[in-house]
Amino acid sequence: MSEDSLLTFPCNLPVKVIGRNSEDFRSVAGDIVQAHYGDLKQRQIAEQLSKNGSFLSLTFTVHVETRDRADALYRDLTASEDILMVL
């Protein structure tokens, strides 16, 4: 059974991860993405601070081969207490 998806795999997928602005957050998010997709080039990672600087969003653009791999990354990211939101 095939699930409906707006994505066609394989594809480049931007994954936005939001957490508190800290080195721990950067490390945790980066380690999880690296475990799934290996080392990313700096151009594959974008950072944006919140207006008051308390929160940070990291957008990792990864090349996803299958929906299962995208889902596995999402599950691991959302399981971390350091990560507040994944889009």
PDB file of N, CA, C and O in Angstrom:
ATOM      1  N   MET A   1       0.844  -1.186   0.000  1.00  0.00           N
ATOM      2  CA  MET A   1       0.000   0.000   0.000  1.00  0.00           C
ATOM      3  C   MET A   1       0.879   1.235   0.000  1.00  0.00           C
ATOM      4  O   MET A   1       1.799   1.339   0.811  1.00  0.00           O
ATOM      5  N   SER A   2       0.618   2.149  -0.873  1.00  0.00           N
ATOM      6  CA  SER A   2       1.401   3.367  -1.001  1.00  0.00           C
ATOM      7  C   SER A   2       0.665   4.527  -0.348  1.00  0.00           C
ATOM      8  O   SER A   2      -0.531   4.725  -0.565  1.00  0.00           O
ATOM      9  N   GLU A   3       1.398   5.291   0.455  1.00  0.00           N
ATOM     10  CA  GLU A   3       0.790   6.459   1.100  1.00  0.00           C
ATOM     11  C   GLU A   3       0.928   7.665   0.185  1.00  0.00           C
ATOM     12  O   GLU A   3       1.924   7.808  -0.524  1.00  0.00           O
ATOM     13  N   ASP A   4      -0.064   8.517   0.206  1.00  0.00           N
ATOM     14  CA  ASP A   4       0.013   9.741  -0.581  1.00  0.00           C
ATOM     15  C   ASP A   4       1.082  10.650   0.014  1.00  0.00           C
ATOM     16  O   ASP A   4       1.189  10.783   1.233  1.00  0.00           O
ATOM     17  N   SER A   5       1.865  11.266  -0.848  1.00  0.00           N
ATOM     18  CA  SER A   5       2.920  12.167  -0.414  1.00  0.00           C
ATOM     19  C   SER A   5       3.024  13.296  -1.411  1.00  0.00           C
ATOM     20  O   SER A   5       2.837  13.102  -2.612  1.00  0.00           O
ATOM     21  N   LEU A   6       3.321  14.473  -0.906  1.00  0.00           N
ATOM     22  CA  LEU A   6       3.548  15.614  -1.783  1.00  0.00           C
ATOM     23  C   LEU A   6       4.949  15.562  -2.380  1.00  0.00           C
ATOM     24  O   LEU A   6       5.259  16.293  -3.321  1.00  0.00           O
ATOM     25  N   LEU A   7       5.792  14.695  -1.828  1.00  0.00           N
ATOM     26  CA  LEU A   7       7.168  14.565  -2.280  1.00  0.00           C
ATOM     27  C   LEU A   7       7.312  13.397  -3.236  1.00  0.00           C
ATOM     28  O   LEU A   7       6.604  12.396  -3.129  1.00  0.00           O
ATOM     29  N   THR A   8       8.236  13.539  -4.169  1.00  0.00           N
ATOM     30  CA  THR A   8       8.616  12.456  -5.050  1.00  0.00           C
ATOM     31  C   THR A   8      10.048  12.094  -4.703  1.00  0.00           C
ATOM     32  O   THR A   8      10.937  12.945  -4.748  1.00  0.00           O
ATOM     33  N   PHE A   9      10.272  10.843  -4.361  1.00  0.00           N
ATOM     34  CA  PHE A   9      11.605  10.412  -3.936  1.00  0.00           C
ATOM     35  C   PHE A   9      12.331   9.766  -5.100  1.00  0.00           C
ATOM     36  O   PHE A   9      11.715   9.106  -5.937  1.00  0.00           O
ATOM     37  N   PRO A  10      13.654   9.957  -5.153  1.00  0.00           N
ATOM     38  CA  PRO A  10      14.519  10.719  -4.258  1.00  0.00           C
ATOM     39  C   PRO A  10      14.360  12.224  -4.483  1.00  0.00           C
ATOM     40  O   PRO A  10      13.927  12.664  -5.548  1.00  0.00           O
ATOM     41  N   CYS A  11      14.721  13.007  -3.452  1.00  0.00           N
ATOM     42  CA  CYS A  11      14.631  14.461  -3.548  1.00  0.00           C
ATOM     43  C   CYS A  11      15.536  15.117  -2.509  1.00  0.00           C
ATOM     44  O   CYS A  11      15.982  14.475  -1.558  1.00  0.00           O
ATOM     45  N   ASN A  12      15.796  16.399  -2.708  1.00  0.00           N
ATOM     46  CA  ASN A  12      16.467  17.200  -1.693  1.00  0.00           C
ATOM     47  C   ASN A  12      15.386  17.741  -0.778  1.00  0.00           C
ATOM     48  O   ASN A  12      14.414  18.344  -1.234  1.00  0.00           O
ATOM     49  N   LEU A  13      15.564  17.520   0.529  1.00  0.00           N
ATOM     50  CA  LEU A  13      14.536  17.873   1.500  1.00  0.00           C
ATOM     51  C   LEU A  13      15.108  18.806   2.558  1.00  0.00           C
ATOM     52  O   LEU A  13      16.034  18.428   3.275  1.00  0.00           O
ATOM     53  N   PRO A  14      14.570  20.024   2.670  1.00  0.00           N
ATOM     54  CA  PRO A  14      14.995  20.898   3.767  1.00  0.00           C
ATOM     55  C   PRO A  14      14.264  20.496   5.050  1.00  0.00           C
ATOM     56  O   PRO A  14      13.035  20.421   5.077  1.00  0.00           O
ATOM     57  N   VAL A  15      15.029  20.239   6.108  1.00  0.00           N
ATOM     58  CA  VAL A  15      14.471  19.847   7.396  1.00  0.00           C
ATOM     59  C   VAL A  15      14.820  20.943   8.401  1.00  0.00           C
ATOM     60  O   VAL A  15      15.989  21.134   8.736  1.00  0.00           O
ATOM     61  N   LYS A  16      13.805  21.661   8.878  1.00  0.00           N
ATOM     62  CA  LYS A  16      14.019  22.747   9.828  1.00  0.00           C
ATOM     63  C   LYS A  16      13.870  22.214  11.248  1.00  0.00           C
ATOM     64  O   LYS A  16      12.865  21.592  11.591  1.00  0.00           O
ATOM     65  N   VAL A  17      14.889  22.469  12.064  1.00  0.00           N
ATOM     66  CA  VAL A  17      14.943  21.997  13.439  1.00  0.00           C
ATOM     67  C   VAL A  17      15.061  23.216  14.333  1.00  0.00           C
ATOM     68  O   VAL A  17      15.938  24.052  14.117  1.00  0.00           O
ATOM     69  N   ILE A  18      14.194  23.338  15.337  1.00  0.00           N
ATOM     70  CA  ILE A  18      14.164  24.524  16.202  1.00  0.00           C
ATOM     71  C   ILE A  18      14.444  24.114  17.640  1.00  0.00           C
ATOM     72  O   ILE A  18      13.913  23.123  18.143  1.00  0.00           O
ATOM     73  N   GLY A  19      15.299  24.913  18.292  1.00  0.00           N
ATOM     74  CA  GLY A  19      15.635  24.665  19.693  1.00  0.00           C
ATOM     75  C   GLY A  19      16.149  25.924  20.351  1.00  0.00           C
ATOM     76  O   GLY A  19      16.182  26.989  19.733  1.00  0.00           O
ATOM     77  N   ARG A  20      16.550  25.804  21.605  1.00  0.00           N
ATOM     78  CA  ARG A  20      17.137  26.939  22.316  1.00  0.00           C
ATOM     79  C   ARG A  20      18.505  27.239  21.710  1.00  0.00           C
ATOM     80  O   ARG A  20      19.206  26.324  21.279  1.00  0.00           O
ATOM     81  N   ASN A  21      18.882  28.495  21.675  1.00  0.00           N
ATOM     82  CA  ASN A  21      20.143  28.928  21.103  1.00  0.00           C
ATOM     83  C   ASN A  21      21.291  28.511  22.019  1.00  0.00           C
ATOM     84  O   ASN A  21      21.667  29.250  22.929  1.00  0.00           O
ATOM     85  N   SER A  22      21.843  27.327  21.774  1.00  0.00           N
ATOM     86  CA  SER A  22      22.957  26.825  22.581  1.00  0.00           C
ATOM     87  C   SER A  22      23.813  25.888  21.739  1.00  0.00           C
ATOM     88  O   SER A  22      23.361  25.341  20.733  1.00  0.00           O
ATOM     89  N   GLU A  23      25.055  25.716  22.173  1.00  0.00           N
ATOM     90  CA  GLU A  23      25.937  24.776  21.476  1.00  0.00           C
ATOM     91  C   GLU A  23      25.407  23.346  21.601  1.00  0.00           C
ATOM     92  O   GLU A  23      25.560  22.546  20.679  1.00  0.00           O
ATOM     93  N   ASP A  24      24.783  23.023  22.739  1.00  0.00           N
ATOM     94  CA  ASP A  24      24.216  21.678  22.909  1.00  0.00           C
ATOM     95  C   ASP A  24      23.189  21.386  21.822  1.00  0.00           C
ATOM     96  O   ASP A  24      23.194  20.307  21.230  1.00  0.00           O
ATOM     97  N   PHE A  25      22.313  22.346  21.562  1.00  0.00           N
ATOM     98  CA  PHE A  25      21.291  22.163  20.532  1.00  0.00           C
ATOM     99  C   PHE A  25      21.942  21.930  19.171  1.00  0.00           C
ATOM    100  O   PHE A  25      21.571  20.999  18.457  1.00  0.00           O
ATOM    101  N   ARG A  26      22.915  22.773  18.809  1.00  0.00           N
ATOM    102  CA  ARG A  26      23.598  22.611  17.522  1.00  0.00           C
ATOM    103  C   ARG A  26      24.223  21.214  17.408  1.00  0.00           C
ATOM    104  O   ARG A  26      24.094  20.542  16.384  1.00  0.00           O
ATOM    105  N   SER A  27      24.896  20.799  18.471  1.00  0.00           N
ATOM    106  CA  SER A  27      25.574  19.496  18.458  1.00  0.00           C
ATOM    107  C   SER A  27      24.594  18.341  18.346  1.00  0.00           C
ATOM    108  O   SER A  27      24.791  17.428  17.544  1.00  0.00           O
ATOM    109  N   VAL A  28      23.542  18.379  19.149  1.00  0.00           N
ATOM    110  CA  VAL A  28      22.561  17.296  19.144  1.00  0.00           C
ATOM    111  C   VAL A  28      21.893  17.182  17.768  1.00  0.00           C
ATOM    112  O   VAL A  28      21.827  16.096  17.192  1.00  0.00           O
ATOM    113  N   ALA A  29      21.406  18.302  17.254  1.00  0.00           N
ATOM    114  CA  ALA A  29      20.734  18.283  15.947  1.00  0.00           C
ATOM    115  C   ALA A  29      21.699  17.830  14.855  1.00  0.00           C
ATOM    116  O   ALA A  29      21.351  16.989  14.026  1.00  0.00           O
ATOM    117  N   GLY A  30      22.902  18.383  14.854  1.00  0.00           N
ATOM    118  CA  GLY A  30      23.896  18.011  13.845  1.00  0.00           C
ATOM    119  C   GLY A  30      24.279  16.548  13.916  1.00  0.00           C
ATOM    120  O   GLY A  30      24.429  15.894  12.884  1.00  0.00           O
ATOM    121  N   ASP A  31      24.440  16.021  15.135  1.00  0.00           N
ATOM    122  CA  ASP A  31      24.800  14.612  15.295  1.00  0.00           C
ATOM    123  C   ASP A  31      23.708  13.681  14.780  1.00  0.00           C
ATOM    124  O   ASP A  31      24.003  12.656  14.165  1.00  0.00           O
ATOM    125  N   ILE A  32      22.452  14.033  15.028  1.00  0.00           N
ATOM    126  CA  ILE A  32      21.344  13.194  14.558  1.00  0.00           C
ATOM    127  C   ILE A  32      21.291  13.179  13.037  1.00  0.00           C
ATOM    128  O   ILE A  32      21.162  12.119  12.425  1.00  0.00           O
ATOM    129  N   VAL A  33      21.390  14.356  12.427  1.00  0.00           N
ATOM    130  CA  VAL A  33      21.358  14.420  10.960  1.00  0.00           C
ATOM    131  C   VAL A  33      22.564  13.689  10.374  1.00  0.00           C
ATOM    132  O   VAL A  33      22.437  12.969   9.384  1.00  0.00           O
ATOM    133  N   GLN A  34      23.736  13.875  10.988  1.00  0.00           N
ATOM    134  CA  GLN A  34      24.949  13.210  10.503  1.00  0.00           C
ATOM    135  C   GLN A  34      24.830  11.688  10.602  1.00  0.00           C
ATOM    136  O   GLN A  34      25.330  10.973   9.733  1.00  0.00           O
ATOM    137  N   ALA A  35      24.178  11.194  11.645  1.00  0.00           N
ATOM    138  CA  ALA A  35      24.001   9.743  11.790  1.00  0.00           C
ATOM    139  C   ALA A  35      23.189   9.161  10.629  1.00  0.00           C
ATOM    140  O   ALA A  35      23.381   8.005  10.251  1.00  0.00           O
ATOM    141  N   HIS A  36      22.287   9.962  10.071  1.00  0.00           N
ATOM    142  CA  HIS A  36      21.443   9.491   8.973  1.00  0.00           C
ATOM    143  C   HIS A  36      22.041   9.776   7.595  1.00  0.00           C
ATOM    144  O   HIS A  36      21.878   8.982   6.669  1.00  0.00           O
ATOM    145  N   TYR A  37      22.737  10.913   7.462  1.00  0.00           N
ATOM    146  CA  TYR A  37      23.160  11.369   6.130  1.00  0.00           C
ATOM    147  C   TYR A  37      24.635  11.695   6.005  1.00  0.00           C
ATOM    148  O   TYR A  37      25.057  12.225   4.977  1.00  0.00           O
ATOM    149  N   GLY A  38      25.434  11.392   7.027  1.00  0.00           N
ATOM    150  CA  GLY A  38      26.865  11.672   6.953  1.00  0.00           C
ATOM    151  C   GLY A  38      27.139  13.163   7.087  1.00  0.00           C
ATOM    152  O   GLY A  38      26.247  13.951   7.400  1.00  0.00           O
ATOM    153  N   ASP A  39      28.376  13.527   6.846  1.00  0.00           N
ATOM    154  CA  ASP A  39      28.766  14.933   6.971  1.00  0.00           C
ATOM    155  C   ASP A  39      28.094  15.770   5.891  1.00  0.00           C
ATOM    156  O   ASP A  39      28.059  15.389   4.720  1.00  0.00           O
ATOM    157  N   LEU A  40      27.567  16.904   6.300  1.00  0.00           N
ATOM    158  CA  LEU A  40      26.958  17.833   5.349  1.00  0.00           C
ATOM    159  C   LEU A  40      27.919  18.978   5.086  1.00  0.00           C
ATOM    160  O   LEU A  40      28.687  19.375   5.962  1.00  0.00           O
ATOM    161  N   LYS A  41      27.870  19.495   3.895  1.00  0.00           N
ATOM    162  CA  LYS A  41      28.656  20.690   3.571  1.00  0.00           C
ATOM    163  C   LYS A  41      27.983  21.893   4.219  1.00  0.00           C
ATOM    164  O   LYS A  41      26.774  21.890   4.447  1.00  0.00           O
ATOM    165  N   GLN A  42      28.768  22.916   4.510  1.00  0.00           N
ATOM    166  CA  GLN A  42      28.238  24.104   5.179  1.00  0.00           C
ATOM    167  C   GLN A  42      27.077  24.720   4.395  1.00  0.00           C
ATOM    168  O   GLN A  42      26.151  25.269   4.992  1.00  0.00           O
ATOM    169  N   ARG A  43      27.120  24.631   3.065  1.00  0.00           N
ATOM    170  CA  ARG A  43      26.028  25.214   2.261  1.00  0.00           C
ATOM    171  C   ARG A  43      24.722  24.450   2.419  1.00  0.00           C
ATOM    172  O   ARG A  43      23.673  24.925   1.986  1.00  0.00           O
ATOM    173  N   GLN A  44      24.773  23.271   3.035  1.00  0.00           N
ATOM    174  CA  GLN A  44      23.570  22.475   3.256  1.00  0.00           C
ATOM    175  C   GLN A  44      22.933  22.777   4.611  1.00  0.00           C
ATOM    176  O   GLN A  44      21.920  22.174   4.969  1.00  0.00           O
ATOM    177  N   ILE A  45      23.520  23.705   5.365  1.00  0.00           N
ATOM    178  CA  ILE A  45      23.008  24.044   6.693  1.00  0.00           C
ATOM    179  C   ILE A  45      22.821  25.558   6.775  1.00  0.00           C
ATOM    180  O   ILE A  45      23.752  26.327   6.535  1.00  0.00           O
ATOM    181  N   ALA A  46      21.601  25.970   7.118  1.00  0.00           N
ATOM    182  CA  ALA A  46      21.310  27.393   7.297  1.00  0.00           C
ATOM    183  C   ALA A  46      20.880  27.621   8.741  1.00  0.00           C
ATOM    184  O   ALA A  46      20.183  26.794   9.329  1.00  0.00           O
ATOM    185  N   GLU A  47      21.302  28.755   9.310  1.00  0.00           N
ATOM    186  CA  GLU A  47      20.943  29.102  10.686  1.00  0.00           C
ATOM    187  C   GLU A  47      20.153  30.398  10.702  1.00  0.00           C
ATOM    188  O   GLU A  47      20.402  31.303   9.906  1.00  0.00           O
ATOM    189  N   GLN A  48      19.195  30.477  11.621  1.00  0.00           N
ATOM    190  CA  GLN A  48      18.442  31.716  11.807  1.00  0.00           C
ATOM    191  C   GLN A  48      18.100  31.854  13.279  1.00  0.00           C
ATOM    192  O   GLN A  48      17.483  30.967  13.870  1.00  0.00           O
ATOM    193  N   LEU A  49      18.509  32.981  13.873  1.00  0.00           N
ATOM    194  CA  LEU A  49      18.179  33.279  15.269  1.00  0.00           C
ATOM    195  C   LEU A  49      16.794  33.897  15.363  1.00  0.00           C
ATOM    196  O   LEU A  49      16.341  34.569  14.437  1.00  0.00           O
ATOM    197  N   SER A  50      16.125  33.667  16.489  1.00  0.00           N
ATOM    198  CA  SER A  50      14.847  34.336  16.736  1.00  0.00           C
ATOM    199  C   SER A  50      15.120  35.820  16.989  1.00  0.00           C
ATOM    200  O   SER A  50      16.266  36.228  17.180  1.00  0.00           O
ATOM    201  N   LYS A  51      14.085  36.592  16.987  1.00  0.00           N
ATOM    202  CA  LYS A  51      14.208  38.046  17.149  1.00  0.00           C
ATOM    203  C   LYS A  51      14.986  38.411  18.416  1.00  0.00           C
ATOM    204  O   LYS A  51      15.835  39.302  18.384  1.00  0.00           O
ATOM    205  N   ASN A  52      14.704  37.734  19.522  1.00  0.00           N
ATOM    206  CA  ASN A  52      15.387  38.067  20.775  1.00  0.00           C
ATOM    207  C   ASN A  52      16.624  37.205  21.019  1.00  0.00           C
ATOM    208  O   ASN A  52      17.288  37.371  22.042  1.00  0.00           O
ATOM    209  N   GLY A  53      16.950  36.290  20.106  1.00  0.00           N
ATOM    210  CA  GLY A  53      18.155  35.487  20.209  1.00  0.00           C
ATOM    211  C   GLY A  53      18.056  34.281  21.122  1.00  0.00           C
ATOM    212  O   GLY A  53      19.056  33.599  21.345  1.00  0.00           O
ATOM    213  N   SER A  54      16.879  34.001  21.657  1.00  0.00           N
ATOM    214  CA  SER A  54      16.722  32.863  22.572  1.00  0.00           C
ATOM    215  C   SER A  54      16.621  31.526  21.857  1.00  0.00           C
ATOM    216  O   SER A  54      16.996  30.492  22.410  1.00  0.00           O
ATOM    217  N   PHE A  55      16.119  31.543  20.638  1.00  0.00           N
ATOM    218  CA  PHE A  55      15.893  30.313  19.885  1.00  0.00           C
ATOM    219  C   PHE A  55      16.675  30.342  18.584  1.00  0.00           C
ATOM    220  O   PHE A  55      17.001  31.406  18.057  1.00  0.00           O
ATOM    221  N   LEU A  56      16.963  29.167  18.083  1.00  0.00           N
ATOM    222  CA  LEU A  56      17.720  29.032  16.849  1.00  0.00           C
ATOM    223  C   LEU A  56      17.035  28.003  15.969  1.00  0.00           C
ATOM    224  O   LEU A  56      16.614  26.949  16.445  1.00  0.00           O
ATOM    225  N   SER A  57      16.926  28.312  14.684  1.00  0.00           N
ATOM    226  CA  SER A  57      16.452  27.294  13.743  1.00  0.00           C
ATOM    227  C   SER A  57      17.625  26.920  12.846  1.00  0.00           C
ATOM    228  O   SER A  57      18.360  27.776  12.353  1.00  0.00           O
ATOM    229  N   LEU A  58      17.773  25.630  12.654  1.00  0.00           N
ATOM    230  CA  LEU A  58      18.774  25.079  11.751  1.00  0.00           C
ATOM    231  C   LEU A  58      18.024  24.370  10.634  1.00  0.00           C
ATOM    232  O   LEU A  58      17.161  23.533  10.899  1.00  0.00           O
ATOM    233  N   THR A  59      18.342  24.697   9.403  1.00  0.00           N
ATOM    234  CA  THR A  59      17.729  24.008   8.273  1.00  0.00           C
ATOM    235  C   THR A  59      18.802  23.181   7.589  1.00  0.00           C
ATOM    236  O   THR A  59      19.774  23.712   7.051  1.00  0.00           O
ATOM    237  N   PHE A  60      18.606  21.868   7.623  1.00  0.00           N
ATOM    238  CA  PHE A  60      19.519  20.923   6.984  1.00  0.00           C
ATOM    239  C   PHE A  60      18.885  20.481   5.675  1.00  0.00           C
ATOM    240  O   PHE A  60      17.766  19.968   5.681  1.00  0.00           O
ATOM    241  N   THR A  61      19.563  20.665   4.565  1.00  0.00           N
ATOM    242  CA  THR A  61      19.047  20.185   3.287  1.00  0.00           C
ATOM    243  C   THR A  61      19.747  18.870   2.979  1.00  0.00           C
ATOM    244  O   THR A  61      20.953  18.832   2.731  1.00  0.00           O
ATOM    245  N   VAL A  62      18.971  17.795   2.999  1.00  0.00           N
ATOM    246  CA  VAL A  62      19.516  16.450   2.810  1.00  0.00           C
ATOM    247  C   VAL A  62      18.910  15.812   1.565  1.00  0.00           C
ATOM    248  O   VAL A  62      17.788  16.131   1.169  1.00  0.00           O
ATOM    249  N   HIS A  63      19.669  14.910   0.957  1.00  0.00           N
ATOM    250  CA  HIS A  63      19.169  14.171  -0.201  1.00  0.00           C
ATOM    251  C   HIS A  63      18.549  12.873   0.313  1.00  0.00           C
ATOM    252  O   HIS A  63      19.249  11.983   0.796  1.00  0.00           O
ATOM    253  N   VAL A  64      17.236  12.786   0.202  1.00  0.00           N
ATOM    254  CA  VAL A  64      16.484  11.663   0.757  1.00  0.00           C
ATOM    255  C   VAL A  64      16.108  10.711  -0.371  1.00  0.00           C
ATOM    256  O   VAL A  64      15.516  11.111  -1.373  1.00  0.00           O
ATOM    257  N   GLU A  65      16.464   9.446  -0.187  1.00  0.00           N
ATOM    258  CA  GLU A  65      16.175   8.434  -1.201  1.00  0.00           C
ATOM    259  C   GLU A  65      14.759   7.872  -1.081  1.00  0.00           C
ATOM    260  O   GLU A  65      14.107   7.601  -2.090  1.00  0.00           O
ATOM    261  N   THR A  66      14.284   7.698   0.163  1.00  0.00           N
ATOM    262  CA  THR A  66      12.969   7.083   0.367  1.00  0.00           C
ATOM    263  C   THR A  66      12.222   7.790   1.495  1.00  0.00           C
ATOM    264  O   THR A  66      12.816   8.482   2.322  1.00  0.00           O
ATOM    265  N   ARG A  67      10.927   7.600   1.505  1.00  0.00           N
ATOM    266  CA  ARG A  67      10.110   8.168   2.582  1.00  0.00           C
ATOM    267  C   ARG A  67      10.483   7.558   3.933  1.00  0.00           C
ATOM    268  O   ARG A  67      10.468   8.251   4.950  1.00  0.00           O
ATOM    269  N   ASP A  68      10.813   6.279   3.950  1.00  0.00           N
ATOM    270  CA  ASP A  68      11.211   5.624   5.198  1.00  0.00           C
ATOM    271  C   ASP A  68      12.423   6.302   5.823  1.00  0.00           C
ATOM    272  O   ASP A  68      12.478   6.476   7.041  1.00  0.00           O
ATOM    273  N   ARG A  69      13.394   6.684   4.999  1.00  0.00           N
ATOM    274  CA  ARG A  69      14.588   7.368   5.529  1.00  0.00           C
ATOM    275  C   ARG A  69      14.227   8.743   6.063  1.00  0.00           C
ATOM    276  O   ARG A  69      14.756   9.156   7.094  1.00  0.00           O
ATOM    277  N   ALA A  70      13.343   9.458   5.390  1.00  0.00           N
ATOM    278  CA  ALA A  70      12.901  10.775   5.868  1.00  0.00           C
ATOM    279  C   ALA A  70      12.148  10.618   7.193  1.00  0.00           C
ATOM    280  O   ALA A  70      12.348  11.402   8.120  1.00  0.00           O
ATOM    281  N   ASP A  71      11.294   9.615   7.274  1.00  0.00           N
ATOM    282  CA  ASP A  71      10.535   9.368   8.503  1.00  0.00           C
ATOM    283  C   ASP A  71      11.454   8.999   9.667  1.00  0.00           C
ATOM    284  O   ASP A  71      11.228   9.432  10.796  1.00  0.00           O
ATOM    285  N   ALA A  72      12.493   8.199   9.396  1.00  0.00           N
ATOM    286  CA  ALA A  72      13.432   7.800  10.448  1.00  0.00           C
ATOM    287  C   ALA A  72      14.169   9.016  11.002  1.00  0.00           C
ATOM    288  O   ALA A  72      14.357   9.126  12.214  1.00  0.00           O
ATOM    289  N   LEU A  73      14.584   9.921  10.132  1.00  0.00           N
ATOM    290  CA  LEU A  73      15.249  11.143  10.578  1.00  0.00           C
ATOM    291  C   LEU A  73      14.297  11.966  11.438  1.00  0.00           C
ATOM    292  O   LEU A  73      14.682  12.440  12.507  1.00  0.00           O
ATOM    293  N   TYR A  74      13.065  12.139  10.986  1.00  0.00           N
ATOM    294  CA  TYR A  74      12.067  12.908  11.729  1.00  0.00           C
ATOM    295  C   TYR A  74      11.831  12.299  13.116  1.00  0.00           C
ATOM    296  O   TYR A  74      11.766  13.027  14.106  1.00  0.00           O
ATOM    297  N   ARG A  75      11.706  10.991  13.194  1.00  0.00           N
ATOM    298  CA  ARG A  75      11.492  10.323  14.489  1.00  0.00           C
ATOM    299  C   ARG A  75      12.654  10.563  15.442  1.00  0.00           C
ATOM    300  O   ARG A  75      12.441  10.860  16.618  1.00  0.00           O
ATOM    301  N   ASP A  76      13.878  10.438  14.947  1.00  0.00           N
ATOM    302  CA  ASP A  76      15.042  10.640  15.811  1.00  0.00           C
ATOM    303  C   ASP A  76      15.154  12.092  16.268  1.00  0.00           C
ATOM    304  O   ASP A  76      15.504  12.355  17.418  1.00  0.00           O
ATOM    305  N   LEU A  77      14.863  13.022  15.386  1.00  0.00           N
ATOM    306  CA  LEU A  77      14.923  14.433  15.770  1.00  0.00           C
ATOM    307  C   LEU A  77      13.865  14.768  16.819  1.00  0.00           C
ATOM    308  O   LEU A  77      14.163  15.447  17.801  1.00  0.00           O
ATOM    309  N   THR A  78      12.651  14.305  16.623  1.00  0.00           N
ATOM    310  CA  THR A  78      11.572  14.640  17.552  1.00  0.00           C
ATOM    311  C   THR A  78      11.714  13.908  18.881  1.00  0.00           C
ATOM    312  O   THR A  78      11.098  14.312  19.867  1.00  0.00           O
ATOM    313  N   ALA A  79      12.503  12.850  18.933  1.00  0.00           N
ATOM    314  CA  ALA A  79      12.712  12.122  20.184  1.00  0.00           C
ATOM    315  C   ALA A  79      13.679  12.836  21.127  1.00  0.00           C
ATOM    316  O   ALA A  79      13.727  12.518  22.315  1.00  0.00           O
ATOM    317  N   SER A  80      14.440  13.786  20.616  1.00  0.00           N
ATOM    318  CA  SER A  80      15.428  14.499  21.432  1.00  0.00           C
ATOM    319  C   SER A  80      14.774  15.587  22.277  1.00  0.00           C
ATOM    320  O   SER A  80      13.971  16.373  21.773  1.00  0.00           O
ATOM    321  N   GLU A  81      15.115  15.630  23.550  1.00  0.00           N
ATOM    322  CA  GLU A  81      14.589  16.666  24.451  1.00  0.00           C
ATOM    323  C   GLU A  81      15.164  18.044  24.134  1.00  0.00           C
ATOM    324  O   GLU A  81      14.569  19.054  24.507  1.00  0.00           O
ATOM    325  N   ASP A  82      16.314  18.105  23.451  1.00  0.00           N
ATOM    326  CA  ASP A  82      16.942  19.380  23.107  1.00  0.00           C
ATOM    327  C   ASP A  82      16.267  20.058  21.920  1.00  0.00           C
ATOM    328  O   ASP A  82      16.470  21.248  21.678  1.00  0.00           O
ATOM    329  N   ILE A  83      15.468  19.299  21.186  1.00  0.00           N
ATOM    330  CA  ILE A  83      14.824  19.818  19.983  1.00  0.00           C
ATOM    331  C   ILE A  83      13.356  20.097  20.288  1.00  0.00           C
ATOM    332  O   ILE A  83      12.618  19.212  20.722  1.00  0.00           O
ATOM    333  N   LEU A  84      12.944  21.353  20.051  1.00  0.00           N
ATOM    334  CA  LEU A  84      11.584  21.779  20.396  1.00  0.00           C
ATOM    335  C   LEU A  84      10.589  21.511  19.262  1.00  0.00           C
ATOM    336  O   LEU A  84       9.418  21.230  19.517  1.00  0.00           O
ATOM    337  N   MET A  85      11.058  21.597  17.997  1.00  0.00           N
ATOM    338  CA  MET A  85      10.141  21.454  16.869  1.00  0.00           C
ATOM    339  C   MET A  85      10.924  21.041  15.625  1.00  0.00           C
ATOM    340  O   MET A  85      12.073  21.441  15.437  1.00  0.00           O
ATOM    341  N   VAL A  86      10.284  20.236  14.782  1.00  0.00           N
ATOM    342  CA  VAL A  86      10.867  19.834  13.505  1.00  0.00           C
ATOM    343  C   VAL A  86       9.827  20.082  12.430  1.00  0.00           C
ATOM    344  O   VAL A  86       8.683  19.643  12.548  1.00  0.00           O
ATOM    345  N   LEU A  87      10.223  20.781  11.390  1.00  0.00           N
ATOM    346  CA  LEU A  87       9.317  21.077  10.263  1.00  0.00           C
ATOM    347  C   LEU A  87       9.906  20.522   8.977  1.00  0.00           C
ATOM    348  O   LEU A  87       9.304  20.661   7.912  1.00  0.00           O
TER     349      LEU A  87
END
